[in-house]
Amino acid sequence: MDLTNFEKMDPIMLMSIVNMKIRDEFGDLENLVKFFDIDQAKLIEKLSSAGFDYLPEVKQFR
């Protein structure tokens, strides 16, 4: 799944996809945003506006 259009995605679906990709492919948020060339702050802001916070110690949005 391509995340370059994450700003248009449903935030619950986006959170699920991002967490899965971090867990299965990228290891952390920094590698994911670098791979897709997306703005990390905007991704965090989009998910935060839906009530999800990034927890770096577990490498997940919750």
HTML snippet that shows the backbone in 3Dmol.js (N, CA, C, O; Angstrom):
<script src="https://3Dmol.org/build/3Dmol-min.js"></script>
<div id="view" style="width:600px;height:400px;position:relative"></div>
<script>
const pdb = `
ATOM      1  N   MET A   1       0.842  -1.182   0.000  1.00  0.00           N
ATOM      2  CA  MET A   1       0.000   0.000   0.000  1.00  0.00           C
ATOM      3  C   MET A   1       0.878   1.232   0.000  1.00  0.00           C
ATOM      4  O   MET A   1       1.767   1.364   0.841  1.00  0.00           O
ATOM      5  N   ASP A   2       0.640   2.119  -0.919  1.00  0.00           N
ATOM      6  CA  ASP A   2       1.381   3.366  -1.063  1.00  0.00           C
ATOM      7  C   ASP A   2       0.808   4.403  -0.098  1.00  0.00           C
ATOM      8  O   ASP A   2      -0.398   4.649  -0.094  1.00  0.00           O
ATOM      9  N   LEU A   3       1.658   5.002   0.709  1.00  0.00           N
ATOM     10  CA  LEU A   3       1.198   5.972   1.697  1.00  0.00           C
ATOM     11  C   LEU A   3       1.407   7.419   1.262  1.00  0.00           C
ATOM     12  O   LEU A   3       1.205   8.332   2.063  1.00  0.00           O
ATOM     13  N   THR A   4       1.804   7.646   0.016  1.00  0.00           N
ATOM     14  CA  THR A   4       2.071   9.014  -0.415  1.00  0.00           C
ATOM     15  C   THR A   4       0.821   9.889  -0.388  1.00  0.00           C
ATOM     16  O   THR A   4       0.936  11.114  -0.336  1.00  0.00           O
ATOM     17  N   ASN A   5      -0.355   9.296  -0.422  1.00  0.00           N
ATOM     18  CA  ASN A   5      -1.614  10.053  -0.342  1.00  0.00           C
ATOM     19  C   ASN A   5      -2.268   9.893   1.025  1.00  0.00           C
ATOM     20  O   ASN A   5      -3.495   9.889   1.132  1.00  0.00           O
ATOM     21  N   PHE A   6      -1.460   9.763   2.061  1.00  0.00           N
ATOM     22  CA  PHE A   6      -1.987   9.498   3.394  1.00  0.00           C
ATOM     23  C   PHE A   6      -2.952  10.575   3.876  1.00  0.00           C
ATOM     24  O   PHE A   6      -3.840  10.287   4.678  1.00  0.00           O
ATOM     25  N   GLU A   7      -2.794  11.810   3.403  1.00  0.00           N
ATOM     26  CA  GLU A   7      -3.635  12.912   3.880  1.00  0.00           C
ATOM     27  C   GLU A   7      -5.107  12.721   3.509  1.00  0.00           C
ATOM     28  O   GLU A   7      -5.983  13.302   4.150  1.00  0.00           O
ATOM     29  N   LYS A   8      -5.385  11.923   2.493  1.00  0.00           N
ATOM     30  CA  LYS A   8      -6.761  11.686   2.048  1.00  0.00           C
ATOM     31  C   LYS A   8      -7.357  10.410   2.642  1.00  0.00           C
ATOM     32  O   LYS A   8      -8.534  10.117   2.433  1.00  0.00           O
ATOM     33  N   MET A   9      -6.551   9.658   3.375  1.00  0.00           N
ATOM     34  CA  MET A   9      -6.992   8.362   3.890  1.00  0.00           C
ATOM     35  C   MET A   9      -7.786   8.502   5.187  1.00  0.00           C
ATOM     36  O   MET A   9      -7.603   9.453   5.947  1.00  0.00           O
ATOM     37  N   ASP A  10      -8.663   7.544   5.417  1.00  0.00           N
ATOM     38  CA  ASP A  10      -9.372   7.446   6.685  1.00  0.00           C
ATOM     39  C   ASP A  10      -8.330   7.240   7.793  1.00  0.00           C
ATOM     40  O   ASP A  10      -7.477   6.360   7.668  1.00  0.00           O
ATOM     41  N   PRO A  11      -8.379   8.026   8.869  1.00  0.00           N
ATOM     42  CA  PRO A  11      -7.332   7.945   9.884  1.00  0.00           C
ATOM     43  C   PRO A  11      -7.244   6.604  10.609  1.00  0.00           C
ATOM     44  O   PRO A  11      -6.152   6.196  11.002  1.00  0.00           O
ATOM     45  N   ILE A  12      -8.360   5.916  10.792  1.00  0.00           N
ATOM     46  CA  ILE A  12      -8.301   4.607  11.454  1.00  0.00           C
ATOM     47  C   ILE A  12      -7.618   3.588  10.558  1.00  0.00           C
ATOM     48  O   ILE A  12      -6.795   2.801  11.025  1.00  0.00           O
ATOM     49  N   MET A  13      -7.952   3.598   9.277  1.00  0.00           N
ATOM     50  CA  MET A  13      -7.298   2.706   8.330  1.00  0.00           C
ATOM     51  C   MET A  13      -5.816   3.060   8.213  1.00  0.00           C
ATOM     52  O   MET A  13      -4.964   2.173   8.174  1.00  0.00           O
ATOM     53  N   LEU A  14      -5.514   4.350   8.156  1.00  0.00           N
ATOM     54  CA  LEU A  14      -4.128   4.809   8.061  1.00  0.00           C
ATOM     55  C   LEU A  14      -3.317   4.331   9.259  1.00  0.00           C
ATOM     56  O   LEU A  14      -2.205   3.831   9.086  1.00  0.00           O
ATOM     57  N   MET A  15      -3.848   4.473  10.463  1.00  0.00           N
ATOM     58  CA  MET A  15      -3.144   4.034  11.662  1.00  0.00           C
ATOM     59  C   MET A  15      -2.842   2.545  11.602  1.00  0.00           C
ATOM     60  O   MET A  15      -1.742   2.110  11.945  1.00  0.00           O
ATOM     61  N   SER A  16      -3.815   1.774  11.168  1.00  0.00           N
ATOM     62  CA  SER A  16      -3.632   0.332  11.064  1.00  0.00           C
ATOM     63  C   SER A  16      -2.542  -0.027  10.057  1.00  0.00           C
ATOM     64  O   SER A  16      -1.694  -0.878  10.324  1.00  0.00           O
ATOM     65  N   ILE A  17      -2.573   0.624   8.908  1.00  0.00           N
ATOM     66  CA  ILE A  17      -1.585   0.350   7.857  1.00  0.00           C
ATOM     67  C   ILE A  17      -0.195   0.773   8.314  1.00  0.00           C
ATOM     68  O   ILE A  17       0.771   0.031   8.137  1.00  0.00           O
ATOM     69  N   VAL A  18      -0.089   1.966   8.904  1.00  0.00           N
ATOM     70  CA  VAL A  18       1.215   2.458   9.354  1.00  0.00           C
ATOM     71  C   VAL A  18       1.798   1.522  10.407  1.00  0.00           C
ATOM     72  O   VAL A  18       2.971   1.159  10.324  1.00  0.00           O
ATOM     73  N   ASN A  19       1.005   1.129  11.389  1.00  0.00           N
ATOM     74  CA  ASN A  19       1.510   0.221  12.422  1.00  0.00           C
ATOM     75  C   ASN A  19       1.955  -1.113  11.834  1.00  0.00           C
ATOM     76  O   ASN A  19       2.984  -1.659  12.231  1.00  0.00           O
ATOM     77  N   MET A  20       1.177  -1.638  10.885  1.00  0.00           N
ATOM     78  CA  MET A  20       1.542  -2.902  10.256  1.00  0.00           C
ATOM     79  C   MET A  20       2.853  -2.766   9.481  1.00  0.00           C
ATOM     80  O   MET A  20       3.721  -3.635   9.564  1.00  0.00           O
ATOM     81  N   LYS A  21       2.993  -1.674   8.729  1.00  0.00           N
ATOM     82  CA  LYS A  21       4.206  -1.486   7.936  1.00  0.00           C
ATOM     83  C   LYS A  21       5.432  -1.268   8.827  1.00  0.00           C
ATOM     84  O   LYS A  21       6.519  -1.756   8.518  1.00  0.00           O
ATOM     85  N   ILE A  22       5.259  -0.541   9.925  1.00  0.00           N
ATOM     86  CA  ILE A  22       6.387  -0.374  10.854  1.00  0.00           C
ATOM     87  C   ILE A  22       6.787  -1.739  11.408  1.00  0.00           C
ATOM     88  O   ILE A  22       7.969  -2.080  11.437  1.00  0.00           O
ATOM     89  N   ARG A  23       5.816  -2.502  11.838  1.00  0.00           N
ATOM     90  CA  ARG A  23       6.090  -3.817  12.429  1.00  0.00           C
ATOM     91  C   ARG A  23       6.692  -4.794  11.412  1.00  0.00           C
ATOM     92  O   ARG A  23       7.671  -5.475  11.720  1.00  0.00           O
ATOM     93  N   ASP A  24       6.130  -4.869  10.226  1.00  0.00           N
ATOM     94  CA  ASP A  24       6.509  -5.907   9.270  1.00  0.00           C
ATOM     95  C   ASP A  24       7.631  -5.532   8.314  1.00  0.00           C
ATOM     96  O   ASP A  24       8.346  -6.411   7.833  1.00  0.00           O
ATOM     97  N   GLU A  25       7.802  -4.229   8.023  1.00  0.00           N
ATOM     98  CA  GLU A  25       8.729  -3.849   6.967  1.00  0.00           C
ATOM     99  C   GLU A  25       9.804  -2.845   7.362  1.00  0.00           C
ATOM    100  O   GLU A  25      10.939  -2.953   6.897  1.00  0.00           O
ATOM    101  N   PHE A  26       9.476  -1.872   8.208  1.00  0.00           N
ATOM    102  CA  PHE A  26      10.380  -0.738   8.370  1.00  0.00           C
ATOM    103  C   PHE A  26      11.055  -0.620   9.731  1.00  0.00           C
ATOM    104  O   PHE A  26      12.088   0.043   9.834  1.00  0.00           O
ATOM    105  N   GLY A  27      10.524  -1.222  10.756  1.00  0.00           N
ATOM    106  CA  GLY A  27      11.169  -1.187  12.062  1.00  0.00           C
ATOM    107  C   GLY A  27      10.884   0.054  12.889  1.00  0.00           C
ATOM    108  O   GLY A  27      10.806  -0.026  14.115  1.00  0.00           O
ATOM    109  N   ASP A  28      10.727   1.197  12.241  1.00  0.00           N
ATOM    110  CA  ASP A  28      10.384   2.417  12.974  1.00  0.00           C
ATOM    111  C   ASP A  28       9.771   3.441  12.024  1.00  0.00           C
ATOM    112  O   ASP A  28       9.816   3.294  10.802  1.00  0.00           O
ATOM    113  N   LEU A  29       9.200   4.480  12.623  1.00  0.00           N
ATOM    114  CA  LEU A  29       8.494   5.503  11.854  1.00  0.00           C
ATOM    115  C   LEU A  29       9.437   6.259  10.919  1.00  0.00           C
ATOM    116  O   LEU A  29       9.063   6.595   9.796  1.00  0.00           O
ATOM    117  N   GLU A  30      10.643   6.522  11.376  1.00  0.00           N
ATOM    118  CA  GLU A  30      11.593   7.280  10.566  1.00  0.00           C
ATOM    119  C   GLU A  30      11.900   6.578   9.246  1.00  0.00           C
ATOM    120  O   GLU A  30      11.948   7.227   8.201  1.00  0.00           O
ATOM    121  N   ASN A  31      12.107   5.272   9.278  1.00  0.00           N
ATOM    122  CA  ASN A  31      12.375   4.524   8.045  1.00  0.00           C
ATOM    123  C   ASN A  31      11.162   4.509   7.118  1.00  0.00           C
ATOM    124  O   ASN A  31      11.310   4.582   5.898  1.00  0.00           O
ATOM    125  N   LEU A  32       9.967   4.416   7.692  1.00  0.00           N
ATOM    126  CA  LEU A  32       8.745   4.407   6.883  1.00  0.00           C
ATOM    127  C   LEU A  32       8.579   5.729   6.139  1.00  0.00           C
ATOM    128  O   LEU A  32       8.348   5.729   4.929  1.00  0.00           O
ATOM    129  N   VAL A  33       8.694   6.860   6.846  1.00  0.00           N
ATOM    130  CA  VAL A  33       8.480   8.151   6.176  1.00  0.00           C
ATOM    131  C   VAL A  33       9.583   8.443   5.166  1.00  0.00           C
ATOM    132  O   VAL A  33       9.343   9.088   4.145  1.00  0.00           O
ATOM    133  N   LYS A  34      10.784   7.970   5.450  1.00  0.00           N
ATOM    134  CA  LYS A  34      11.882   8.163   4.497  1.00  0.00           C
ATOM    135  C   LYS A  34      11.624   7.372   3.212  1.00  0.00           C
ATOM    136  O   LYS A  34      11.841   7.885   2.114  1.00  0.00           O
ATOM    137  N   PHE A  35      11.168   6.140   3.344  1.00  0.00           N
ATOM    138  CA  PHE A  35      10.898   5.292   2.186  1.00  0.00           C
ATOM    139  C   PHE A  35       9.815   5.894   1.290  1.00  0.00           C
ATOM    140  O   PHE A  35       9.966   5.931   0.069  1.00  0.00           O
ATOM    141  N   PHE A  36       8.726   6.365   1.897  1.00  0.00           N
ATOM    142  CA  PHE A  36       7.613   6.916   1.128  1.00  0.00           C
ATOM    143  C   PHE A  36       7.774   8.400   0.824  1.00  0.00           C
ATOM    144  O   PHE A  36       6.942   8.989   0.134  1.00  0.00           O
ATOM    145  N   ASP A  37       8.845   9.005   1.339  1.00  0.00           N
ATOM    146  CA  ASP A  37       9.128  10.433   1.129  1.00  0.00           C
ATOM    147  C   ASP A  37       7.921  11.281   1.532  1.00  0.00           C
ATOM    148  O   ASP A  37       7.424  12.100   0.759  1.00  0.00           O
ATOM    149  N   ILE A  38       7.468  11.058   2.762  1.00  0.00           N
ATOM    150  CA  ILE A  38       6.347  11.836   3.292  1.00  0.00           C
ATOM    151  C   ILE A  38       6.806  12.611   4.517  1.00  0.00           C
ATOM    152  O   ILE A  38       7.805  12.265   5.147  1.00  0.00           O
ATOM    153  N   ASP A  39       6.081  13.642   4.841  1.00  0.00           N
ATOM    154  CA  ASP A  39       6.396  14.520   5.968  1.00  0.00           C
ATOM    155  C   ASP A  39       5.955  13.844   7.270  1.00  0.00           C
ATOM    156  O   ASP A  39       4.766  13.626   7.499  1.00  0.00           O
ATOM    157  N   GLN A  40       6.926  13.521   8.109  1.00  0.00           N
ATOM    158  CA  GLN A  40       6.630  12.823   9.361  1.00  0.00           C
ATOM    159  C   GLN A  40       5.718  13.652  10.260  1.00  0.00           C
ATOM    160  O   GLN A  40       4.789  13.113  10.863  1.00  0.00           O
ATOM    161  N   ALA A  41       5.970  14.936  10.356  1.00  0.00           N
ATOM    162  CA  ALA A  41       5.150  15.802  11.213  1.00  0.00           C
ATOM    163  C   ALA A  41       3.695  15.826  10.741  1.00  0.00           C
ATOM    164  O   ALA A  41       2.779  15.812  11.564  1.00  0.00           O
ATOM    165  N   LYS A  42       3.476  15.861   9.431  1.00  0.00           N
ATOM    166  CA  LYS A  42       2.102  15.864   8.903  1.00  0.00           C
ATOM    167  C   LYS A  42       1.398  14.535   9.164  1.00  0.00           C
ATOM    168  O   LYS A  42       0.206  14.506   9.470  1.00  0.00           O
ATOM    169  N   LEU A  43       2.140  13.440   9.042  1.00  0.00           N
ATOM    170  CA  LEU A  43       1.562  12.122   9.327  1.00  0.00           C
ATOM    171  C   LEU A  43       1.172  12.039  10.802  1.00  0.00           C
ATOM    172  O   LEU A  43       0.072  11.595  11.130  1.00  0.00           O
ATOM    173  N   ILE A  44       2.061  12.459  11.681  1.00  0.00           N
ATOM    174  CA  ILE A  44       1.770  12.438  13.113  1.00  0.00           C
ATOM    175  C   ILE A  44       0.590  13.344  13.424  1.00  0.00           C
ATOM    176  O   ILE A  44      -0.273  12.985  14.226  1.00  0.00           O
ATOM    177  N   GLU A  45       0.543  14.512  12.798  1.00  0.00           N
ATOM    178  CA  GLU A  45      -0.560  15.449  13.017  1.00  0.00           C
ATOM    179  C   GLU A  45      -1.895  14.858  12.566  1.00  0.00           C
ATOM    180  O   GLU A  45      -2.899  14.984  13.267  1.00  0.00           O
ATOM    181  N   LYS A  46      -1.908  14.220  11.405  1.00  0.00           N
ATOM    182  CA  LYS A  46      -3.143  13.605  10.887  1.00  0.00           C
ATOM    183  C   LYS A  46      -3.661  12.550  11.859  1.00  0.00           C
ATOM    184  O   LYS A  46      -4.850  12.516  12.172  1.00  0.00           O
ATOM    185  N   LEU A  47      -2.765  11.694  12.330  1.00  0.00           N
ATOM    186  CA  LEU A  47      -3.192  10.634  13.240  1.00  0.00           C
ATOM    187  C   LEU A  47      -3.516  11.180  14.625  1.00  0.00           C
ATOM    188  O   LEU A  47      -4.415  10.676  15.297  1.00  0.00           O
ATOM    189  N   SER A  48      -2.800  12.193  15.047  1.00  0.00           N
ATOM    190  CA  SER A  48      -3.066  12.823  16.337  1.00  0.00           C
ATOM    191  C   SER A  48      -4.446  13.477  16.356  1.00  0.00           C
ATOM    192  O   SER A  48      -5.132  13.441  17.377  1.00  0.00           O
ATOM    193  N   SER A  49      -4.856  14.072  15.239  1.00  0.00           N
ATOM    194  CA  SER A  49      -6.167  14.716  15.167  1.00  0.00           C
ATOM    195  C   SER A  49      -7.304  13.700  15.302  1.00  0.00           C
ATOM    196  O   SER A  49      -8.435  14.062  15.625  1.00  0.00           O
ATOM    197  N   ALA A  50      -6.992  12.429  15.054  1.00  0.00           N
ATOM    198  CA  ALA A  50      -7.987  11.362  15.209  1.00  0.00           C
ATOM    199  C   ALA A  50      -7.841  10.671  16.565  1.00  0.00           C
ATOM    200  O   ALA A  50      -8.530   9.689  16.841  1.00  0.00           O
ATOM    201  N   GLY A  51      -6.940  11.187  17.413  1.00  0.00           N
ATOM    202  CA  GLY A  51      -6.795  10.637  18.757  1.00  0.00           C
ATOM    203  C   GLY A  51      -5.685   9.628  18.933  1.00  0.00           C
ATOM    204  O   GLY A  51      -5.589   8.996  19.985  1.00  0.00           O
ATOM    205  N   PHE A  52      -4.835   9.459  17.920  1.00  0.00           N
ATOM    206  CA  PHE A  52      -3.747   8.486  18.006  1.00  0.00           C
ATOM    207  C   PHE A  52      -2.424   9.204  18.243  1.00  0.00           C
ATOM    208  O   PHE A  52      -2.101  10.182  17.568  1.00  0.00           O
ATOM    209  N   ASP A  53      -1.667   8.703  19.211  1.00  0.00           N
ATOM    210  CA  ASP A  53      -0.344   9.243  19.508  1.00  0.00           C
ATOM    211  C   ASP A  53       0.708   8.211  19.153  1.00  0.00           C
ATOM    212  O   ASP A  53       0.492   7.010  19.317  1.00  0.00           O
ATOM    213  N   TYR A  54       1.857   8.686  18.661  1.00  0.00           N
ATOM    214  CA  TYR A  54       2.964   7.774  18.362  1.00  0.00           C
ATOM    215  C   TYR A  54       3.743   7.518  19.633  1.00  0.00           C
ATOM    216  O   TYR A  54       4.175   8.456  20.305  1.00  0.00           O
ATOM    217  N   LEU A  55       3.923   6.259  19.963  1.00  0.00           N
ATOM    218  CA  LEU A  55       4.683   5.859  21.139  1.00  0.00           C
ATOM    219  C   LEU A  55       5.995   5.233  20.672  1.00  0.00           C
ATOM    220  O   LEU A  55       6.025   4.057  20.308  1.00  0.00           O
ATOM    221  N   PRO A  56       7.087   6.017  20.681  1.00  0.00           N
ATOM    222  CA  PRO A  56       8.355   5.515  20.141  1.00  0.00           C
ATOM    223  C   PRO A  56       8.895   4.292  20.865  1.00  0.00           C
ATOM    224  O   PRO A  56       9.597   3.478  20.265  1.00  0.00           O
ATOM    225  N   GLU A  57       8.576   4.151  22.146  1.00  0.00           N
ATOM    226  CA  GLU A  57       9.095   3.003  22.898  1.00  0.00           C
ATOM    227  C   GLU A  57       8.512   1.684  22.415  1.00  0.00           C
ATOM    228  O   GLU A  57       9.145   0.639  22.568  1.00  0.00           O
ATOM    229  N   VAL A  58       7.314   1.710  21.835  1.00  0.00           N
ATOM    230  CA  VAL A  58       6.717   0.493  21.274  1.00  0.00           C
ATOM    231  C   VAL A  58       6.595   0.568  19.760  1.00  0.00           C
ATOM    232  O   VAL A  58       6.150  -0.382  19.116  1.00  0.00           O
ATOM    233  N   LYS A  59       6.993   1.702  19.195  1.00  0.00           N
ATOM    234  CA  LYS A  59       6.983   1.921  17.744  1.00  0.00           C
ATOM    235  C   LYS A  59       5.611   1.671  17.142  1.00  0.00           C
ATOM    236  O   LYS A  59       5.467   0.941  16.161  1.00  0.00           O
ATOM    237  N   GLN A  60       4.592   2.302  17.759  1.00  0.00           N
ATOM    238  CA  GLN A  60       3.214   2.172  17.301  1.00  0.00           C
ATOM    239  C   GLN A  60       2.450   3.454  17.564  1.00  0.00           C
ATOM    240  O   GLN A  60       2.787   4.246  18.444  1.00  0.00           O
ATOM    241  N   PHE A  61       1.410   3.624  16.769  1.00  0.00           N
ATOM    242  CA  PHE A  61       0.405   4.643  17.078  1.00  0.00           C
ATOM    243  C   PHE A  61      -0.680   3.950  17.890  1.00  0.00           C
ATOM    244  O   PHE A  61      -1.105   2.843  17.561  1.00  0.00           O
ATOM    245  N   ARG A  62      -1.118   4.604  18.937  1.00  0.00           N
ATOM    246  CA  ARG A  62      -2.209   4.071  19.773  1.00  0.00           C
ATOM    247  C   ARG A  62      -3.120   5.184  20.175  1.00  0.00           C
ATOM    248  O   ARG A  62      -4.103   4.954  20.881  1.00  0.00           O
TER     249      ARG A  62
END
`;
const viewer = $3Dmol.createViewer("view");
viewer.addModel(pdb, "pdb");
viewer.setStyle({}, {cartoon: {color: "spectrum"}});
viewer.zoomTo();
viewer.render();
</script>
